[in-house]
Amino acid sequence: MIFYTFKYTLIREIRDKVFMFLMVIFPIILALIVGTALKSDFETPTLEKSIIAIVDLDKGVYSEALIDIFKEDSVKLLVR
């Protein structure tokens, strides 16, 4: 019973041109428009090197850890 109801409802909806437009073509068109409008938001920005200065007045454990982080090679690509 449920299969026949589903089958005939599907056949009826497929014959309706407005339904086909709204359910198939419109989402594709909308995705293309939104994708084109937001294309620049999906690009990765280029980062320039930044100049930083660290003043270590307390010579504590956490300040040494922070200085060690800035001495790593991966961070040196971003800071001078």
C-alpha positions in Angstrom: 0.0 0.0 0.0 2.7 2.5 1.0 4.8 1.5 -2.1 2.0 2.2 -4.5 1.3 5.6 -2.8 4.9 6.5 -3.1 5.1 5.3 -6.7 2.1 7.3 -7.9 3.1 10.4 -5.9 6.5 10.3 -7.4 5.1 9.9 -11.0 2.8 12.8 -10.4 5.5 15.1 -9.0 7.9 14.2 -11.9 5.3 15.3 -14.4 5.0 18.7 -12.7 7.5 21.0 -14.4 7.5 23.6 -11.5 8.3 20.8 -9.0 11.2 19.6 -11.2 12.5 23.1 -11.4 12.3 23.8 -7.7 13.7 20.5 -6.6 16.4 19.9 -9.1 17.5 22.9 -11.2 17.0 25.7 -8.7 19.4 24.2 -6.0 22.1 23.8 -8.7 21.6 27.4 -9.9 21.6 28.6 -6.3 24.9 26.7 -5.5 26.6 28.2 -8.6 25.5 31.8 -7.6 26.5 31.4 -4.0 29.8 29.7 -4.9 30.7 32.5 -7.3 29.8 35.2 -4.8 31.9 33.6 -2.0 34.8 32.4 -4.1 37.2 34.9 -2.5 36.3 33.7 1.0 37.6 30.2 0.2 41.0 31.3 -0.9 43.9 31.1 1.5 45.3 34.5 2.3 49.0 35.1 2.1 50.6 36.2 5.3 53.5 38.7 5.5 56.2 38.4 8.0 55.5 40.3 11.2 58.0 42.0 13.5 57.6 41.0 17.1 59.4 41.9 20.3 59.3 40.0 23.5 60.4 41.5 26.8 61.1 38.8 29.4 61.3 40.6 32.8 60.5 37.6 35.1 62.6 34.9 33.4 59.9 32.4 34.3 59.0 29.0 33.0 56.2 30.2 30.9 58.1 33.0 29.3 60.9 30.6 28.4 58.3 28.3 26.8 56.9 31.2 24.8 60.4 32.2 23.6 61.1 28.6 22.6 57.9 28.6 20.5 59.1 31.6 18.6 62.5 30.0 17.9 60.9 27.1 16.0 61.4 26.9 12.3 57.7 26.9 11.5 57.1 30.1 13.4 60.2 31.8 11.9 58.5 31.7 8.5 55.9 34.1 9.9 57.9 36.4 12.2 61.2 38.2 12.1 
